[in-house]
């Protein structure tokens, strides 16, 4: 069973993502902030197979979380999907960090499943 860590400051968005991915037989953990992602990864000895991370969050946005992870030798290769309402072209221009893809809001369950399968298979 693949483990996925979901981070979104909007509980309804996290629950929607969890519902979509549990149907794919994934074990889901949810956190609600960038700081919680970093804390969870540093304290848990069993890292997730994938991080799904909202871009727009207060205090520490998704881009900043990715930058922290990519600077870490321990998490530099952790697969990451960013969830965003941004246009893809704008998001790529703003991004100087390595991620594995974007999920556009509003969330399309078929797109989520396809992108997650592509990374985890």
ZAKEPA-787371 format. One record per residue (C-alpha): residue in one letter; z negated, x, y. Coordinates in steps of 0.5 Angstrom, whole numbers, m for minus. Layout:
N
<rec code="A" up="Z" east="X" north="Y"/>
...
This chain:
121
<rec code="X" up="0" east="0" north="0"/>
<rec code="X" up="2" east="3" north="7"/>
<rec code="X" up="m3" east="3" north="12"/>
<rec code="X" up="m1" east="1" north="19"/>
<rec code="X" up="m5" east="2" north="26"/>
<rec code="X" up="m4" east="m3" north="31"/>
<rec code="X" up="m6" east="m2" north="38"/>
<rec code="X" up="m5" east="m7" north="43"/>
<rec code="X" up="m10" east="m10" north="49"/>
<rec code="X" up="m7" east="m17" north="48"/>
<rec code="X" up="m11" east="m20" north="42"/>
<rec code="X" up="m5" east="m25" north="41"/>
<rec code="X" up="0" east="m20" north="40"/>
<rec code="X" up="m4" east="m16" north="35"/>
<rec code="X" up="m5" east="m22" north="31"/>
<rec code="X" up="2" east="m23" north="31"/>
<rec code="X" up="4" east="m16" north="29"/>
<rec code="X" up="m1" east="m17" north="23"/>
<rec code="X" up="1" east="m23" north="21"/>
<rec code="X" up="8" east="m20" north="20"/>
<rec code="X" up="6" east="m14" north="17"/>
<rec code="X" up="1" east="m17" north="12"/>
<rec code="X" up="7" east="m21" north="9"/>
<rec code="X" up="10" east="m14" north="8"/>
<rec code="X" up="4" east="m12" north="4"/>
<rec code="X" up="1" east="m7" north="9"/>
<rec code="X" up="m6" east="m6" north="10"/>
<rec code="X" up="m7" east="m7" north="18"/>
<rec code="X" up="m12" east="m4" north="22"/>
<rec code="X" up="m13" east="m6" north="30"/>
<rec code="X" up="m15" east="m3" north="36"/>
<rec code="X" up="m15" east="m5" north="43"/>
<rec code="X" up="m14" east="1" north="47"/>
<rec code="X" up="m11" east="8" north="47"/>
<rec code="X" up="m18" east="11" north="47"/>
<rec code="X" up="m19" east="7" north="41"/>
<rec code="X" up="m13" east="10" north="38"/>
<rec code="X" up="m15" east="17" north="39"/>
<rec code="X" up="m22" east="16" north="37"/>
<rec code="X" up="m20" east="12" north="31"/>
<rec code="X" up="m15" east="18" north="29"/>
<rec code="X" up="m20" east="23" north="30"/>
<rec code="X" up="m26" east="20" north="26"/>
<rec code="X" up="m22" east="17" north="20"/>
<rec code="X" up="m20" east="22" north="15"/>
<rec code="X" up="m15" east="18" north="12"/>
<rec code="X" up="m10" east="17" north="17"/>
<rec code="X" up="m5" east="11" north="18"/>
<rec code="X" up="2" east="12" north="15"/>
<rec code="X" up="5" east="9" north="22"/>
<rec code="X" up="2" east="7" north="29"/>
<rec code="X" up="5" east="1" north="33"/>
<rec code="X" up="3" east="2" north="40"/>
<rec code="X" up="4" east="m2" north="46"/>
<rec code="X" up="6" east="1" north="52"/>
<rec code="X" up="3" east="m3" north="58"/>
<rec code="X" up="m5" east="m2" north="57"/>
<rec code="X" up="m10" east="m1" north="62"/>
<rec code="X" up="m13" east="6" north="63"/>
<rec code="X" up="m9" east="10" north="58"/>
<rec code="X" up="m2" east="7" north="57"/>
<rec code="X" up="2" east="8" north="50"/>
<rec code="X" up="6" east="14" north="53"/>
<rec code="X" up="0" east="18" north="55"/>
<rec code="X" up="m3" east="16" north="48"/>
<rec code="X" up="3" east="19" north="45"/>
<rec code="X" up="3" east="25" north="49"/>
<rec code="X" up="m4" east="27" north="46"/>
<rec code="X" up="m2" east="26" north="39"/>
<rec code="X" up="4" east="30" north="40"/>
<rec code="X" up="0" east="36" north="43"/>
<rec code="X" up="m5" east="35" north="37"/>
<rec code="X" up="m3" east="39" north="31"/>
<rec code="X" up="m6" east="34" north="26"/>
<rec code="X" up="m2" east="28" north="29"/>
<rec code="X" up="4" east="31" north="32"/>
<rec code="X" up="8" east="28" north="26"/>
<rec code="X" up="5" east="21" north="26"/>
<rec code="X" up="11" east="16" north="26"/>
<rec code="X" up="10" east="12" north="32"/>
<rec code="X" up="13" east="5" north="34"/>
<rec code="X" up="12" east="3" north="41"/>
<rec code="X" up="12" east="m4" north="43"/>
<rec code="X" up="15" east="m5" north="50"/>
<rec code="X" up="18" east="m11" north="55"/>
<rec code="X" up="22" east="m5" north="58"/>
<rec code="X" up="29" east="m4" north="57"/>
<rec code="X" up="31" east="1" north="52"/>
<rec code="X" up="35" east="5" north="57"/>
<rec code="X" up="29" east="5" north="62"/>
<rec code="X" up="24" east="7" north="57"/>
<rec code="X" up="28" east="13" north="54"/>
<rec code="X" up="29" east="16" north="61"/>
<rec code="X" up="21" east="15" north="62"/>
<rec code="X" up="20" east="18" north="56"/>
<rec code="X" up="19" east="26" north="55"/>
<rec code="X" up="16" east="25" north="48"/>
<rec code="X" up="18" east="24" north="41"/>
<rec code="X" up="17" east="17" north="38"/>
<rec code="X" up="21" east="14" north="32"/>
<rec code="X" up="23" east="8" north="36"/>
<rec code="X" up="22" east="2" north="40"/>
<rec code="X" up="20" east="m6" north="39"/>
<rec code="X" up="22" east="m10" north="44"/>
<rec code="X" up="18" east="m16" north="47"/>
<rec code="X" up="18" east="m22" north="46"/>
<rec code="X" up="17" east="m19" north="38"/>
<rec code="X" up="22" east="m21" north="33"/>
<rec code="X" up="19" east="m21" north="26"/>
<rec code="X" up="26" east="m19" north="23"/>
<rec code="X" up="27" east="m13" north="28"/>
<rec code="X" up="19" east="m11" north="26"/>
<rec code="X" up="20" east="m11" north="19"/>
<rec code="X" up="27" east="m8" north="19"/>
<rec code="X" up="24" east="m2" north="23"/>
<rec code="X" up="17" east="m1" north="19"/>
<rec code="X" up="21" east="m1" north="13"/>
<rec code="X" up="26" east="4" north="16"/>
<rec code="X" up="20" east="9" north="17"/>
<rec code="X" up="16" east="7" north="11"/>
<rec code="X" up="21" east="7" north="6"/>
